[in-house]
Structures are given as C-alpha cells and as structure tokens.
C-alpha cells in the first residue's frame, strides 16, 4: 500500500488480514472509542496529539488512522503530521 492513501473499510480489513505490521489509530473522543472501535485499535484523540505520542510509533509499521465523518479533518491532520515524521 502506498503511503498516505485514503482507504475504505474493506481495504482496512484486507490490510489487517495481510500479515503486514499495522497500528490502527482512532482519533475520536474517548467516549466514542469506548462505545465501539475496530478491534486492536488504540485511541489517541487528535486534541491530545503530541510529538511525544508520535515518537512512540515504529516506522516499520503501517499506521491506519480513522475517525467519524466529523473527525475526517482530524484524521487527515494526524496523517500529515505522521508523514512529516517519516511514519507511514
């Protein structure tokens, strides 16, 4: 998969089952995450994002970022920040 692609749910499922090392990041508020989320996802609401949080991630992993429709802008901003740090 190319870096910084937008993908749909079917493609996420395919990546999860491909055996590739991935980290799934949910940028929604904690309450939404606790109500439901993709199994194995971690919750980092965009408002809490810091360089320190991003430095925790392994550059060898594919990072899949998602939010709700209203959070699309937040997930895009987070993806952009990760790309600037050479995370994919």
Order of alpha helices (4+ residues) and beta strands (2+ residues): alpha-beta-alpha-beta-alpha-beta-alpha
